[in-house]
Amino acid sequence: MSFFNKIFASIGIGAAKVDTKLSKNSYRAGEVVEGVVEVVGGNVEQKIDEIYLTVFATYVKEIDDQKHTKQAEITKVKLNEPFVITANEKKEIPFTFQLPLDTPITKGASRVWIHTGLDIKGAVDPADRDYIEVIPTNVATSIFQAIDELGFKLRQVENEEAPYRLRKRLPFIQEFEFYPVQGPF
């Protein structure tokens, strides 16, 4: 029976499971993200080579006048050294990491999430996805208030593929589109 459990676990049936529990769902860029990764053993003992958290964001890439949604890695954090989890064992791994300052604000179609992955050699890797809200920093909030006071309203926010000359660390830029509703503009 144990042999079949190992075979099933290698294709994901009865394998270890992962769930990330964040201390909160709303963050500012540059803020520390805290939480716990919960790993629950499956039907057999498995060696967990690595647990990693990856922050992703969506962006739009235009190809031949068609818009395609892509995802970009913002940052990746390794949480542990290899360990063995026995059948039905439950482990909690606490974590903290700083959300990069260039993480886009989640307004409009912009989405940001934390992908948790377990690396298990010779098996289907379990994963978890937790969407987070990224709110404007204090500086960005002040800028948005100033633009509002000038008589503009926010129409659209979109992460768009950056031209090659503007690319830095990320393949996209965040574009804010405003329109005038009052005042001299």
N, C-alpha and C positions, 0 to 999 in steps of 0.2 A: 504494500500500500504506500509506503514511504517513497518508493521510486516513482510511482505515478503522481504523487503530490509534488515532487520536485519537477517533474515534466510539466505539470499544469502550472506551477508557479513560474516556470521560465517563460510561459506564454501569457502570464498575467492572471491566471485563474488561481485564487487562493494565495496570492502573493502579498507582500507587505503593502500597506497603504500609507499615504502621507496627507496631512492636513495642516495648513498654516493658520495660526490664529493671531491676528494683529491686535495690538493694544487699542487701536482706533482705526477708522477708515478714511480720515481726512488729514492731509499733511501739507505743509508748505515746502517748496524746494529748499534744500539745505537743512531741513529738520531731521532729527534722528527717528528712524523707524524701529519700533520695538515689537517683539512678539515671541511666540513659541511655535516651533515646528513639532508636531505630534506624529510619531511613526508608530504604527501598529503592525506587529508581525502577522504574517499570514498563517498558512497551514504547516509550513516547514521553516526551518532555520535558513536565513539568507544573510549573505555578507553585503553590507551597504558600503560601497566604495566612497561615495561622496554625496553630500546633501548641498545643494546650491540654490540660492535665491537670485532670480534675474528680474530686473525691472524692465518692462517693455512699454513702448508707446506706439500708437498707430500714426501713420502719415499717408498722404495721398501722392501717388506718382502718376503723372500723366504720360501715356504712351499712345501715339497716333490719335490724339484728341479724345481718348478714353481715360477715365480716372480709375486707378486701381489702388485699393487699400493695402498698404504694406505695414510691416512691423519692424521697429528698430530696437536694438538692445541699448538701454540707457546705462546700466551697470550690472555687474554680476558679482555675487559674494559667495565664497565657499564657507560652509559652516563647520565642518568636522573632519576628523581623520577617520579612516575606515573602522567599522565596527560590525559585530554580528548581532542580529536581532533574532531571537528564538520565536518559535510558534506562539502566536497570541500575546507576545510581550508588548508592552506599551512604553515608549521612551519619549521624553519631552526635551527638546534642545532649544534653550532660550537664545535669542539673537538680538543684536542691535546693529544698525548701519546707517550711515548718513545718506539721505536722498540727495543726489547730485543737484547742484544749483541750476543746471540747464534742463531739468525735468520740466516738460511742458505743463501748462495749466490745463485742467480738464474742463474746458468749456466747449460748446459746440459739439463737433464730431470727434474731438480728441479723447482718446481713451488711454489710461495708464493702468497697468496691472503688475502684480508680483507673481512670477511663475516659480513654483517650488518643484524641484526635481530630485529624485533619488537615482543615483547611478548604481545599478546592480549588474555586475558582469554576467553576460549570458542570459539575460532576462529582459522582459519588457519593463521599461523604467516607469514607475508610477509618478504621477505629477498632480499638481494642484494649481489653480489660478484664482487669485484674489484681486478684484478691481479696487483701486483706491481713488479718492478724490484729491486732486492737487489744487490747492487754493493759491491765489496770488500772494506773493511776499508783501511785506509792508511797503516797500518801494513801489512795486507794481500797483498796489492798491492806491497809493498816492497819485500815481500817473493816471490811472483810470478815473479817479475823482477829478483831477484837473481837466482831463479831456471832456468829462461830463459837464463840468462848469463852463467850458467853452461852448457848450450847446450841441455836443455830439452824443450819439447813442451807439452802443455796440451792436453791429448787425450780424457778424459772423466771425468765428474763430476756426482756423484750420491749420493743421500741420501739413506743410507742403514740402516736397522734395526740394532741397536747396541746390542752386546752381553750383557747379564745381568750384568756381572762384570764391563762393561764400561758405563752403563746407569747412567745418572745423572737426569736432569730435563726432557729431551726429550727422546723419545724411539728410536731415530736414531742418526747416525753420518753422517757427510758429507765427502765423500771420493773423493780425487783428484788423477787421474791417469795420470802420465807423461811418456813420452818415449824419449830416447836420439836421437838427430838428428845431433849433432856435438860434438866435444871435446873428452876428454879421456873416456867418458862413453859409 
